[in-house]
Amino acid sequence: MFAAAALALLVTLALTLARALAGPTILDRLLAANTVGTIVLLLLAVIGFLTGRPDFLDLAIVYGLLNVVGTIAVLKFFRYGDLGAPGEEEDA
Amino acid sequence: MIDAASWLCLGLGGLACVIGALGLLRMPDLFTRMHAASLIDTVGAGFVLLGLALQAGPTLVSVKLAIIWLLIFFTSPTATHALARAALYRGVKPLLAEEGAPSKR
């Protein structure tokens, strides 16, 4: 049954990658990349159970933390053109 | 009994993930695609992690699964909100139906 869940997650990964490749704007690609992060996190957990090594869950936690930091960093870069910008005083 | 419940949860989670990805691929504009992607982050992740936790029983593994669920629960809406703000700031308009006209989709 873990194999079926892993297969469903792999199909999801393929469809999401298709959107990331096809996405007309950079924001579509970013949304797809964020979703790929979530799917890989779930896939790590399922594969850990599939092979009987739940230590993979630690990798999943680290991957989730890196994923959200990466997405927010890229979005801030798009918003301000600079990763060190202080905030949004100009139009708040 | 617990095995059956766990398998049901894993199946539902996988199904929700595939449906969300189909929506991500087929929806017409960015904001509807974000809506479809949120299905993966909420229903899909929730059911898959619940199924795994039912298999693990009350151990440290279940605590780690709960930590992963909380991580997704808090970070996914934050990332989606930031994405929507960045899209609106860049001038992306939501695709709206014409006033009084039936939707083409």
N, CA and C atoms of all chains as a GROMACS GRO file, in nm:
protein
  591
    1MET      N    1   0.083  -0.121   0.000
    1MET     CA    2   0.000   0.000   0.000
    1MET      C    3   0.085   0.125   0.000
    2PHE      N    4   0.201   0.117   0.072
    2PHE     CA    5   0.294   0.229   0.065
    2PHE      C    6   0.341   0.251  -0.078
    3ALA      N    7   0.357   0.138  -0.153
    3ALA     CA    8   0.402   0.150  -0.292
    3ALA      C    9   0.298   0.225  -0.374
    4ALA      N   10   0.167   0.198  -0.349
    4ALA     CA   11   0.062   0.268  -0.424
    4ALA      C   12   0.065   0.417  -0.393
    5ALA      N   13   0.082   0.452  -0.264
    5ALA     CA   14   0.088   0.593  -0.228
    5ALA      C   15   0.210   0.659  -0.292
    6ALA      N   16   0.324   0.587  -0.292
    6ALA     CA   17   0.444   0.643  -0.354
    6ALA      C   18   0.423   0.663  -0.503
    7LEU      N   19   0.353   0.567  -0.568
    7LEU     CA   20   0.325   0.580  -0.711
    7LEU      C   21   0.237   0.702  -0.738
    8ALA      N   22   0.130   0.720  -0.655
    8ALA     CA   23   0.043   0.837  -0.672
    8ALA      C   24   0.124   0.966  -0.656
    9LEU      N   25   0.214   0.968  -0.559
    9LEU     CA   26   0.294   1.089  -0.538
    9LEU      C   27   0.388   1.112  -0.656
   10LEU      N   28   0.441   1.003  -0.716
   10LEU     CA   29   0.529   1.019  -0.832
   10LEU      C   30   0.452   1.074  -0.951
   11VAL      N   31   0.326   1.025  -0.970
   11VAL     CA   32   0.243   1.080  -1.078
   11VAL      C   33   0.219   1.229  -1.055
   12THR      N   34   0.188   1.265  -0.929
   12THR     CA   35   0.169   1.405  -0.895
   12THR      C   36   0.294   1.487  -0.927
   13LEU      N   37   0.410   1.430  -0.894
   13LEU     CA   38   0.536   1.499  -0.919
   13LEU      C   39   0.555   1.524  -1.068
   14ALA      N   40   0.520   1.423  -1.151
   14ALA     CA   41   0.537   1.437  -1.295
   14ALA      C   42   0.446   1.548  -1.349
   15LEU      N   43   0.319   1.548  -1.304
   15LEU     CA   44   0.225   1.650  -1.352
   15LEU      C   45   0.270   1.789  -1.310
   16THR      N   46   0.320   1.800  -1.186
   16THR     CA   47   0.364   1.930  -1.136
   16THR      C   48   0.487   1.978  -1.212
   17LEU      N   49   0.577   1.885  -1.245
   17LEU     CA   50   0.694   1.923  -1.322
   17LEU      C   51   0.655   1.969  -1.462
   18ALA      N   52   0.548   1.905  -1.518
   18ALA     CA   53   0.500   1.950  -1.649
   18ALA      C   54   0.454   2.095  -1.641
   19ARG      N   55   0.383   2.130  -1.533
   19ARG     CA   56   0.341   2.270  -1.517
   19ARG      C   57   0.462   2.361  -1.499
   20ALA      N   58   0.562   2.314  -1.425
   20ALA     CA   59   0.682   2.397  -1.403
   20ALA      C   60   0.753   2.423  -1.535
   21LEU      N   61   0.754   2.324  -1.625
   21LEU     CA   62   0.820   2.344  -1.754
   21LEU      C   63   0.735   2.429  -1.846
   22ALA      N   64   0.600   2.413  -1.839
   22ALA     CA   65   0.513   2.480  -1.935
   22ALA      C   66   0.474   2.620  -1.889
   23GLY      N   67   0.474   2.642  -1.756
   23GLY     CA   68   0.418   2.763  -1.696
   23GLY      C   69   0.448   2.891  -1.772
   24PRO      N   70   0.347   2.966  -1.816
   24PRO     CA   71   0.374   3.083  -1.898
   24PRO      C   72   0.454   3.190  -1.824
   25THR      N   73   0.425   3.215  -1.697
   25THR     CA   74   0.500   3.318  -1.626
   25THR      C   75   0.591   3.254  -1.523
   26ILE      N   76   0.683   3.336  -1.472
   26ILE     CA   77   0.776   3.287  -1.371
   26ILE      C   78   0.702   3.251  -1.243
   27LEU      N   79   0.588   3.317  -1.219
   27LEU     CA   80   0.513   3.288  -1.095
   27LEU      C   81   0.450   3.149  -1.099
   28ASP      N   82   0.408   3.106  -1.219
   28ASP     CA   83   0.356   2.970  -1.233
   28ASP      C   84   0.465   2.870  -1.200
   29ARG      N   85   0.584   2.896  -1.252
   29ARG     CA   86   0.695   2.805  -1.225
   29ARG      C   87   0.727   2.801  -1.076
   30LEU      N   88   0.718   2.918  -1.012
   30LEU     CA   89   0.748   2.924  -0.869
   30LEU      C   90   0.644   2.848  -0.788
   31LEU      N   91   0.516   2.862  -0.827
   31LEU     CA   92   0.409   2.786  -0.760
   31LEU      C   93   0.432   2.636  -0.776
   32ALA      N   94   0.469   2.595  -0.898
   32ALA     CA   95   0.495   2.453  -0.922
   32ALA      C   96   0.615   2.407  -0.841
   33ALA      N   97   0.718   2.491  -0.829
   33ALA     CA   98   0.836   2.451  -0.752
   33ALA      C   99   0.801   2.434  -0.605
   34ASN      N  100   0.716   2.524  -0.555
   34ASN     CA  101   0.672   2.512  -0.416
   34ASN      C  102   0.595   2.381  -0.394
   35THR      N  103   0.508   2.348  -0.491
   35THR     CA  104   0.432   2.223  -0.479
   35THR      C  105   0.524   2.102  -0.489
   36VAL      N  106   0.625   2.110  -0.577
   36VAL     CA  107   0.722   2.000  -0.586
   36VAL      C  108   0.789   1.980  -0.450
   37GLY      N  109   0.818   2.091  -0.380
   37GLY     CA  110   0.877   2.078  -0.247
   37GLY      C  111   0.787   2.000  -0.153
   38THR      N  112   0.657   2.033  -0.150
   38THR     CA  113   0.564   1.961  -0.063
   38THR      C  114   0.557   1.814  -0.100
   39ILE      N  115   0.550   1.785  -0.232
   39ILE     CA  116   0.536   1.646  -0.276
   39ILE      C  117   0.660   1.566  -0.240
   40VAL      N  118   0.778   1.627  -0.258
   40VAL     CA  119   0.902   1.555  -0.224
   40VAL      C  120   0.907   1.527  -0.075
   41LEU      N  121   0.859   1.623   0.004
   41LEU     CA  122   0.852   1.601   0.150
   41LEU      C  123   0.767   1.478   0.183
   42LEU      N  124   0.648   1.470   0.122
   42LEU     CA  125   0.562   1.354   0.147
   42LEU      C  126   0.625   1.227   0.094
   43LEU      N  127   0.691   1.237  -0.023
   43LEU     CA  128   0.752   1.119  -0.084
   43LEU      C  129   0.863   1.066   0.005
   44LEU      N  130   0.941   1.156   0.064
   44LEU     CA  131   1.047   1.112   0.156
   44LEU      C  132   0.988   1.034   0.273
   45ALA      N  133   0.878   1.086   0.329
   45ALA     CA  134   0.816   1.016   0.442
   45ALA      C  135   0.765   0.878   0.400
   46VAL      N  136   0.698   0.872   0.283
   46VAL     CA  137   0.641   0.744   0.238
   46VAL      C  138   0.752   0.644   0.206
   47ILE      N  139   0.860   0.690   0.142
   47ILE     CA  140   0.970   0.598   0.108
   47ILE      C  141   1.038   0.549   0.235
   48GLY      N  142   1.046   0.636   0.336
   48GLY     CA  143   1.100   0.591   0.464
   48GLY      C  144   1.021   0.475   0.520
   49PHE      N  145   0.887   0.483   0.512
   49PHE     CA  146   0.805   0.371   0.561
   49PHE      C  147   0.816   0.251   0.468
   50LEU      N  148   0.828   0.277   0.337
   50LEU     CA  149   0.833   0.168   0.239
   50LEU      C  150   0.955   0.082   0.261
   51THR      N  151   1.068   0.143   0.295
   51THR     CA  152   1.191   0.066   0.314
   51THR      C  153   1.215   0.032   0.460
   52GLY      N  154   1.117   0.067   0.548
   52GLY     CA  155   1.132   0.031   0.689
   52GLY      C  156   1.236   0.112   0.762
   53ARG      N  157   1.267   0.231   0.711
   53ARG     CA  158   1.366   0.317   0.778
   53ARG      C  159   1.302   0.454   0.804
   54PRO      N  160   1.229   0.471   0.914
   54PRO     CA  161   1.161   0.599   0.940
   54PRO      C  162   1.258   0.714   0.970
   55ASP      N  163   1.391   0.688   0.968
   55ASP     CA  164   1.486   0.798   0.987
   55ASP      C  165   1.473   0.901   0.875
   56PHE      N  166   1.416   0.858   0.762
   56PHE     CA  167   1.399   0.951   0.650
   56PHE      C  168   1.314   1.072   0.691
   57LEU      N  169   1.236   1.060   0.798
   57LEU     CA  170   1.149   1.170   0.838
   57LEU      C  171   1.231   1.292   0.877
   58ASP      N  172   1.351   1.271   0.935
   58ASP     CA  173   1.436   1.386   0.968
   58ASP      C  174   1.475   1.462   0.842
   59LEU      N  175   1.509   1.385   0.736
   59LEU     CA  176   1.540   1.450   0.607
   59LEU      C  177   1.419   1.529   0.558
   60ALA      N  178   1.298   1.472   0.576
   60ALA     CA  179   1.178   1.541   0.529
   60ALA      C  180   1.160   1.674   0.603
   61ILE      N  181   1.186   1.674   0.734
   61ILE     CA  182   1.170   1.798   0.811
   61ILE      C  183   1.268   1.904   0.761
   62VAL      N  184   1.394   1.865   0.742
   62VAL     CA  185   1.495   1.960   0.694
   62VAL      C  186   1.458   2.012   0.557
   63TYR      N  187   1.410   1.921   0.470
   63TYR     CA  188   1.373   1.963   0.335
   63TYR      C  189   1.257   2.063   0.339
   64GLY      N  190   1.160   2.041   0.428
   64GLY     CA  191   1.048   2.135   0.438
   64GLY      C  192   1.094   2.272   0.482
   65LEU      N  193   1.184   2.277   0.578
   65LEU     CA  194   1.235   2.407   0.624
   65LEU      C  195   1.309   2.480   0.512
   66LEU      N  196   1.395   2.407   0.438
   66LEU     CA  197   1.469   2.469   0.328
   66LEU      C  198   1.374   2.518   0.220
   67ASN      N  199   1.268   2.440   0.195
   67ASN     CA  200   1.174   2.471   0.088
   67ASN      C  201   1.108   2.607   0.112
   68VAL      N  202   1.057   2.628   0.234
   68VAL     CA  203   0.984   2.753   0.258
   68VAL      C  204   1.080   2.870   0.257
   69VAL      N  205   1.202   2.854   0.309
   69VAL     CA  206   1.298   2.964   0.306
   69VAL      C  207   1.331   3.001   0.162
   70GLY      N  208   1.350   2.900   0.077
   70GLY     CA  209   1.381   2.927  -0.063
   70GLY      C  210   1.269   3.002  -0.133
   71THR      N  211   1.144   2.955  -0.112
   71THR     CA  212   1.031   3.021  -0.180
   71THR      C  213   1.017   3.165  -0.136
   72ILE      N  214   1.025   3.191  -0.004
   72ILE     CA  215   1.008   3.328   0.044
   72ILE      C  216   1.122   3.416  -0.007
   73ALA      N  217   1.244   3.360  -0.014
   73ALA     CA  218   1.356   3.439  -0.062
   73ALA      C  219   1.335   3.480  -0.206
   74VAL      N  220   1.294   3.385  -0.292
   74VAL     CA  221   1.273   3.418  -0.433
   74VAL      C  222   1.161   3.520  -0.447
   75LEU      N  223   1.052   3.504  -0.369
   75LEU     CA  224   0.940   3.597  -0.380
   75LEU      C  225   0.981   3.736  -0.334
   76LYS      N  226   1.063   3.745  -0.229
   76LYS     CA  227   1.107   3.876  -0.183
   76LYS      C  228   1.194   3.942  -0.288
   77PHE      N  229   1.275   3.859  -0.356
   77PHE     CA  230   1.359   3.914  -0.462
   77PHE      C  231   1.272   3.971  -0.572
   78PHE      N  232   1.162   3.901  -0.606
   78PHE     CA  233   1.074   3.953  -0.711
   78PHE      C  234   1.004   4.081  -0.667
   79ARG      N  235   0.967   4.086  -0.539
   79ARG     CA  236   0.888   4.197  -0.490
   79ARG      C  237   0.972   4.325  -0.485
   80TYR      N  238   1.096   4.313  -0.435
   80TYR     CA  239   1.176   4.432  -0.411
   80TYR      C  240   1.298   4.443  -0.500
   81GLY      N  241   1.332   4.337  -0.575
   81GLY     CA  242   1.453   4.339  -0.655
   81GLY      C  243   1.578   4.332  -0.571
   82ASP      N  244   1.566   4.295  -0.442
   82ASP     CA  245   1.680   4.296  -0.351
   82ASP      C  246   1.644   4.208  -0.233
   83LEU      N  247   1.739   4.124  -0.193
   83LEU     CA  248   1.709   4.037  -0.079
   83LEU      C  249   1.725   4.110   0.054
   84GLY      N  250   1.794   4.227   0.054
   84GLY     CA  251   1.818   4.296   0.180
   84GLY      C  252   1.724   4.412   0.204
   85ALA      N  253   1.616   4.423   0.123
   85ALA     CA  254   1.525   4.536   0.138
   85ALA      C  255   1.456   4.532   0.274
   86PRO      N  256   1.437   4.647   0.339
   86PRO     CA  257   1.386   4.647   0.476
   86PRO      C  258   1.240   4.609   0.487
   87GLY      N  259   1.153   4.645   0.394
   87GLY     CA  260   1.011   4.616   0.410
   87GLY      C  261   0.933   4.698   0.310
   88GLU      N  262   0.806   4.724   0.340
   88GLU     CA  263   0.725   4.795   0.242
   88GLU      C  264   0.673   4.925   0.301
   89GLU      N  265   0.765   5.021   0.317
   89GLU     CA  266   0.718   5.152   0.366
   89GLU      C  267   0.653   5.231   0.254
   90GLU      N  268   0.692   5.205   0.126
   90GLU     CA  269   0.658   5.297   0.018
   90GLU      C  270   0.511   5.292  -0.018
   91ASP      N  271   0.443   5.178   0.003
   91ASP     CA  272   0.303   5.171  -0.041
   91ASP      C  273   0.213   5.103   0.062
   92ALA      N  274   0.260   5.094   0.184
   92ALA     CA  275   0.182   5.021   0.285
   92ALA      C  276   0.055   5.097   0.322
   93MET      N  277  -0.808  -0.344   1.155
   93MET     CA  278  -0.896  -0.225   1.159
   93MET      C  279  -0.816  -0.097   1.139
   94ILE      N  280  -0.709  -0.084   1.220
   94ILE     CA  281  -0.623   0.034   1.205
   94ILE      C  282  -0.551   0.030   1.072
   95ASP      N  283  -0.513  -0.093   1.029
   95ASP     CA  284  -0.450  -0.107   0.898
   95ASP      C  285  -0.543  -0.058   0.788
   96ALA      N  286  -0.670  -0.098   0.795
   96ALA     CA  287  -0.766  -0.057   0.692
   96ALA      C  288  -0.782   0.094   0.691
   97ALA      N  289  -0.794   0.154   0.811
   97ALA     CA  290  -0.809   0.300   0.818
   97ALA      C  291  -0.685   0.368   0.760
   98SER      N  292  -0.567   0.313   0.790
   98SER     CA  293  -0.444   0.374   0.740
   98SER      C  294  -0.437   0.365   0.588
   99TRP      N  295  -0.476   0.249   0.532
   99TRP     CA  296  -0.474   0.234   0.387
   99TRP      C  297  -0.574   0.328   0.322
  100LEU      N  298  -0.692   0.341   0.384
  100LEU     CA  299  -0.792   0.434   0.331
  100LEU      C  300  -0.735   0.576   0.328
  101CYS      N  301  -0.668   0.616   0.436
  101CYS     CA  302  -0.612   0.751   0.442
  101CYS      C  303  -0.503   0.770   0.337
  102LEU      N  304  -0.416   0.669   0.321
  102LEU     CA  305  -0.310   0.681   0.220
  102LEU      C  306  -0.370   0.690   0.079
  103GLY      N  307  -0.474   0.609   0.053
  103GLY     CA  308  -0.536   0.614  -0.078
  103GLY      C  309  -0.602   0.747  -0.105
  104LEU      N  310  -0.676   0.798  -0.006
  104LEU     CA  311  -0.742   0.928  -0.023
  104LEU      C  312  -0.639   1.038  -0.044
  105GLY      N  313  -0.530   1.032   0.032
  105GLY     CA  314  -0.426   1.134   0.019
  105GLY      C  315  -0.362   1.130  -0.118
  106GLY      N  316  -0.331   1.009  -0.168
  106GLY     CA  317  -0.273   0.999  -0.301
  106GLY      C  318  -0.368   1.049  -0.408
  107LEU      N  319  -0.497   1.014  -0.392
  107LEU     CA  320  -0.598   1.059  -0.489
  107LEU      C  321  -0.608   1.212  -0.489
  108ALA      N  322  -0.609   1.272  -0.369
  108ALA     CA  323  -0.618   1.418  -0.360
  108ALA      C  324  -0.497   1.483  -0.424
  109CYS      N  325  -0.379   1.422  -0.405
  109CYS     CA  326  -0.258   1.478  -0.465
  109CYS      C  327  -0.266   1.476  -0.617
  110VAL      N  328  -0.313   1.361  -0.674
  110VAL     CA  329  -0.321   1.352  -0.819
  110VAL      C  330  -0.424   1.452  -0.873
  111ILE      N  331  -0.539   1.464  -0.804
  111ILE     CA  332  -0.643   1.557  -0.849
  111ILE      C  333  -0.590   1.701  -0.844
  112GLY      N  334  -0.519   1.734  -0.736
  112GLY     CA  335  -0.462   1.868  -0.725
  112GLY      C  336  -0.363   1.897  -0.835
  113ALA      N  337  -0.281   1.796  -0.870
  113ALA     CA  338  -0.182   1.817  -0.976
  113ALA      C  339  -0.253   1.832  -1.110
  114LEU      N  340  -0.362   1.756  -1.133
  114LEU     CA  341  -0.438   1.773  -1.257
  114LEU      C  342  -0.493   1.914  -1.265
  115GLY      N  343  -0.544   1.965  -1.150
  115GLY     CA  344  -0.593   2.102  -1.149
  115GLY      C  345  -0.482   2.201  -1.177
  116LEU      N  346  -0.365   2.174  -1.120
  116LEU     CA  347  -0.250   2.262  -1.141
  116LEU      C  348  -0.214   2.269  -1.289
  117LEU      N  349  -0.235   2.156  -1.357
  117LEU     CA  350  -0.200   2.151  -1.499
  117LEU      C  351  -0.308   2.210  -1.588
  118ARG      N  352  -0.436   2.198  -1.547
  118ARG     CA  353  -0.547   2.229  -1.639
  118ARG      C  354  -0.612   2.364  -1.614
  119MET      N  355  -0.593   2.423  -1.493
  119MET     CA  356  -0.665   2.546  -1.462
  119MET      C  357  -0.618   2.662  -1.550
  120PRO      N  358  -0.708   2.760  -1.575
  120PRO     CA  359  -0.675   2.860  -1.678
  120PRO      C  360  -0.581   2.972  -1.635
  121ASP      N  361  -0.575   3.013  -1.509
  121ASP     CA  362  -0.484   3.123  -1.477
  121ASP      C  363  -0.417   3.100  -1.342
  122LEU      N  364  -0.328   3.191  -1.305
  122LEU     CA  365  -0.240   3.168  -1.190
  122LEU      C  366  -0.316   3.147  -1.061
  123PHE      N  367  -0.422   3.228  -1.039
  123PHE     CA  368  -0.488   3.222  -0.908
  123PHE      C  369  -0.568   3.093  -0.891
  124THR      N  370  -0.632   3.047  -0.999
  124THR     CA  371  -0.702   2.919  -0.989
  124THR      C  372  -0.602   2.804  -0.972
  125ARG      N  373  -0.483   2.819  -1.034
  125ARG     CA  374  -0.380   2.716  -1.014
  125ARG      C  375  -0.334   2.713  -0.869
  126MET      N  376  -0.326   2.832  -0.807
  126MET     CA  377  -0.288   2.834  -0.666
  126MET      C  378  -0.392   2.763  -0.581
  127HIS      N  379  -0.521   2.781  -0.620
  127HIS     CA  380  -0.629   2.713  -0.549
  127HIS      C  381  -0.613   2.561  -0.560
  128ALA      N  382  -0.580   2.513  -0.682
  128ALA     CA  383  -0.564   2.368  -0.700
  128ALA      C  384  -0.443   2.318  -0.622
  129ALA      N  385  -0.335   2.397  -0.618
  129ALA     CA  386  -0.215   2.353  -0.547
  129ALA      C  387  -0.241   2.345  -0.397
  130SER      N  388  -0.330   2.430  -0.347
  130SER     CA  389  -0.358   2.426  -0.203
  130SER      C  390  -0.426   2.295  -0.164
  131LEU      N  391  -0.494   2.230  -0.260
  131LEU     CA  392  -0.555   2.098  -0.231
  131LEU      C  393  -0.446   1.997  -0.195
  132ILE      N  394  -0.334   2.002  -0.268
  132ILE     CA  395  -0.223   1.911  -0.237
  132ILE      C  396  -0.169   1.940  -0.097
  133ASP      N  397  -0.156   2.069  -0.064
  133ASP     CA  398  -0.092   2.105   0.063
  133ASP      C  399  -0.180   2.074   0.184
  134THR      N  400  -0.313   2.074   0.166
  134THR     CA  401  -0.400   2.052   0.281
  134THR      C  402  -0.451   1.908   0.286
  135VAL      N  403  -0.536   1.872   0.191
  135VAL     CA  404  -0.600   1.739   0.196
  135VAL      C  405  -0.499   1.629   0.168
  136GLY      N  406  -0.418   1.646   0.061
  136GLY     CA  407  -0.323   1.542   0.024
  136GLY      C  408  -0.222   1.516   0.134
  137ALA      N  409  -0.154   1.622   0.178
  137ALA     CA  410  -0.051   1.605   0.281
  137ALA      C  411  -0.113   1.556   0.411
  138GLY      N  412  -0.229   1.611   0.447
  138GLY     CA  413  -0.292   1.572   0.572
  138GLY      C  414  -0.326   1.425   0.576
  139PHE      N  415  -0.390   1.373   0.467
  139PHE     CA  416  -0.431   1.233   0.468
  139PHE      C  417  -0.311   1.139   0.459
  140VAL      N  418  -0.210   1.174   0.378
  140VAL     CA  419  -0.093   1.086   0.367
  140VAL      C  420  -0.022   1.078   0.502
  141LEU      N  421  -0.002   1.193   0.568
  141LEU     CA  422   0.068   1.191   0.697
  141LEU      C  423  -0.016   1.120   0.803
  142LEU      N  424  -0.150   1.138   0.797
  142LEU     CA  425  -0.236   1.067   0.894
  142LEU      C  426  -0.228   0.916   0.874
  143GLY      N  427  -0.226   0.872   0.746
  143GLY     CA  428  -0.212   0.730   0.719
  143GLY      C  429  -0.081   0.674   0.772
  144LEU      N  430   0.028   0.748   0.750
  144LEU     CA  431   0.157   0.702   0.800
  144LEU      C  432   0.158   0.699   0.953
  145ALA      N  433   0.098   0.799   1.016
  145ALA     CA  434   0.096   0.803   1.163
  145ALA      C  435   0.015   0.687   1.218
  146LEU      N  436  -0.096   0.648   1.149
  146LEU     CA  437  -0.173   0.532   1.194
  146LEU      C  438  -0.090   0.405   1.185
  147GLN      N  439  -0.005   0.394   1.082
  147GLN     CA  440   0.082   0.278   1.072
  147GLN      C  441   0.187   0.277   1.183
  148ALA      N  442   0.238   0.395   1.219
  148ALA     CA  443   0.349   0.401   1.315
  148ALA      C  444   0.302   0.379   1.457
  149GLY      N  445   0.176   0.415   1.488
  149GLY     CA  446   0.131   0.403   1.626
  149GLY      C  447   0.188   0.516   1.711
  150PRO      N  448   0.160   0.514   1.842
  150PRO     CA  449   0.203   0.626   1.928
  150PRO      C  450   0.352   0.616   1.963
  151THR      N  451   0.437   0.652   1.867
  151THR     CA  452   0.582   0.649   1.889
  151THR      C  453   0.642   0.784   1.851
  152LEU      N  454   0.776   0.791   1.858
  152LEU     CA  455   0.846   0.913   1.819
  152LEU      C  456   0.824   0.945   1.672
  153VAL      N  457   0.805   0.838   1.592
  153VAL     CA  458   0.782   0.859   1.448
  153VAL      C  459   0.655   0.941   1.426
  154SER      N  460   0.551   0.912   1.504
  154SER     CA  461   0.427   0.988   1.490
  154SER      C  462   0.448   1.134   1.528
  155VAL      N  463   0.533   1.158   1.629
  155VAL     CA  464   0.562   1.296   1.668
  155VAL      C  465   0.630   1.370   1.554
  156LYS      N  466   0.725   1.301   1.487
  156LYS     CA  467   0.793   1.363   1.373
  156LYS      C  468   0.694   1.390   1.261
  157LEU      N  469   0.600   1.297   1.237
  157LEU     CA  470   0.499   1.320   1.133
  157LEU      C  471   0.413   1.440   1.168
  158ALA      N  472   0.380   1.454   1.298
  158ALA     CA  473   0.301   1.570   1.340
  158ALA      C  474   0.380   1.699   1.320
  159ILE      N  475   0.513   1.693   1.344
  159ILE     CA  476   0.594   1.813   1.322
  159ILE      C  477   0.593   1.851   1.174
  160ILE      N  478   0.604   1.748   1.085
  160ILE     CA  479   0.600   1.776   0.941
  160ILE      C  480   0.466   1.837   0.903
  161TRP      N  481   0.357   1.782   0.962
  161TRP     CA  482   0.224   1.835   0.930
  161TRP      C  483   0.212   1.981   0.974
  162LEU      N  484   0.261   2.011   1.095
  162LEU     CA  485   0.254   2.150   1.143
  162LEU      C  486   0.337   2.242   1.053
  163LEU      N  487   0.453   2.191   1.008
  163LEU     CA  488   0.538   2.270   0.918
  163LEU      C  489   0.461   2.307   0.791
  164ILE      N  490   0.397   2.206   0.728
  164ILE     CA  491   0.320   2.233   0.607
  164ILE      C  492   0.203   2.324   0.639
  165PHE      N  493   0.137   2.300   0.754
  165PHE     CA  494   0.018   2.376   0.793
  165PHE      C  495   0.049   2.525   0.804
  166PHE      N  496   0.168   2.560   0.856
  166PHE     CA  497   0.198   2.702   0.874
  166PHE      C  498   0.268   2.763   0.754
  167THR      N  499   0.356   2.687   0.684
  167THR     CA  500   0.436   2.750   0.579
  167THR      C  501   0.364   2.756   0.446
  168SER      N  502   0.276   2.660   0.417
  168SER     CA  503   0.213   2.659   0.286
  168SER      C  504   0.123   2.781   0.263
  169PRO      N  505   0.035   2.818   0.360
  169PRO     CA  506  -0.043   2.940   0.338
  169PRO      C  507   0.043   3.065   0.332
  170THR      N  508   0.154   3.067   0.408
  170THR     CA  509   0.243   3.183   0.404
  170THR      C  510   0.304   3.199   0.265
  171ALA      N  511   0.355   3.089   0.209
  171ALA     CA  512   0.416   3.095   0.077
  171ALA      C  513   0.312   3.132  -0.028
  172THR      N  514   0.190   3.075  -0.016
  172THR     CA  515   0.086   3.107  -0.114
  172THR      C  516   0.046   3.254  -0.107
  173HIS      N  517   0.035   3.306   0.017
  173HIS     CA  518   0.000   3.446   0.035
  173HIS      C  519   0.106   3.537  -0.025
  174ALA      N  520   0.234   3.504   0.000
  174ALA     CA  521   0.342   3.586  -0.056
  174ALA      C  522   0.341   3.579  -0.208
  175LEU      N  523   0.309   3.460  -0.261
  175LEU     CA  524   0.303   3.446  -0.407
  175LEU      C  525   0.191   3.531  -0.466
  176ALA      N  526   0.074   3.531  -0.400
  176ALA     CA  527  -0.039   3.610  -0.449
  176ALA      C  528  -0.006   3.760  -0.442
  177ARG      N  529   0.060   3.801  -0.334
  177ARG     CA  530   0.098   3.943  -0.322
  177ARG      C  531   0.196   3.982  -0.431
  178ALA      N  532   0.295   3.896  -0.454
  178ALA     CA  533   0.393   3.925  -0.558
  178ALA      C  534   0.325   3.932  -0.694
  179ALA      N  535   0.228   3.842  -0.718
  179ALA     CA  536   0.158   3.842  -0.847
  179ALA      C  537   0.078   3.971  -0.864
  180LEU      N  538   0.004   4.012  -0.758
  180LEU     CA  539  -0.076   4.135  -0.770
  180LEU      C  540   0.015   4.257  -0.786
  181TYR      N  541   0.130   4.255  -0.716
  181TYR     CA  542   0.223   4.367  -0.725
  181TYR      C  543   0.278   4.379  -0.866
  182ARG      N  544   0.298   4.264  -0.932
  182ARG     CA  545   0.351   4.267  -1.068
  182ARG      C  546   0.242   4.292  -1.172
  183GLY      N  547   0.116   4.309  -1.127
  183GLY     CA  548   0.012   4.346  -1.220
  183GLY      C  549  -0.059   4.230  -1.286
  184VAL      N  550  -0.051   4.110  -1.228
  184VAL     CA  551  -0.127   3.997  -1.281
  184VAL      C  552  -0.272   4.013  -1.238
  185LYS      N  553  -0.363   4.011  -1.336
  185LYS     CA  554  -0.505   4.028  -1.305
  185LYS      C  555  -0.572   3.891  -1.297
  186PRO      N  556  -0.660   3.869  -1.198
  186PRO     CA  557  -0.736   3.744  -1.198
  186PRO      C  558  -0.828   3.737  -1.318
  187LEU      N  559  -0.848   3.614  -1.368
  187LEU     CA  560  -0.936   3.592  -1.483
  187LEU      C  561  -1.079   3.590  -1.433
  188LEU      N  562  -1.159   3.691  -1.470
  188LEU     CA  563  -1.296   3.701  -1.420
  188LEU      C  564  -1.394   3.683  -1.535
  189ALA      N  565  -1.515   3.634  -1.500
  189ALA     CA  566  -1.619   3.618  -1.602
  189ALA      C  567  -1.675   3.755  -1.640
  190GLU      N  568  -1.722   3.767  -1.762
  190GLU     CA  569  -1.789   3.889  -1.806
  190GLU      C  570  -1.917   3.908  -1.726
  191GLU      N  571  -1.955   4.035  -1.706
  191GLU     CA  572  -2.077   4.063  -1.632
  191GLU      C  573  -2.198   4.010  -1.708
  192GLY      N  574  -2.273   3.914  -1.645
  192GLY     CA  575  -2.394   3.862  -1.708
  192GLY      C  576  -2.372   3.755  -1.812
  193ALA      N  577  -2.246   3.738  -1.857
  193ALA     CA  578  -2.222   3.637  -1.960
  193ALA      C  579  -2.194   3.502  -1.892
  194PRO      N  580  -2.244   3.393  -1.950
  194PRO     CA  581  -2.213   3.262  -1.892
  194PRO      C  582  -2.065   3.229  -1.912
  195SER      N  583  -2.010   3.156  -1.816
  195SER     CA  584  -1.868   3.123  -1.824
  195SER      C  585  -1.842   3.027  -1.940
  196LYS      N  586  -1.729   3.047  -2.007
  196LYS     CA  587  -1.697   2.960  -2.120
  196LYS      C  588  -1.640   2.827  -2.074
  197ARG      N  589  -1.593   2.820  -1.948
  197ARG     CA  590  -1.525   2.698  -1.902
  197ARG      C  591  -1.613   2.618  -1.810
   0.00000   0.00000   0.00000
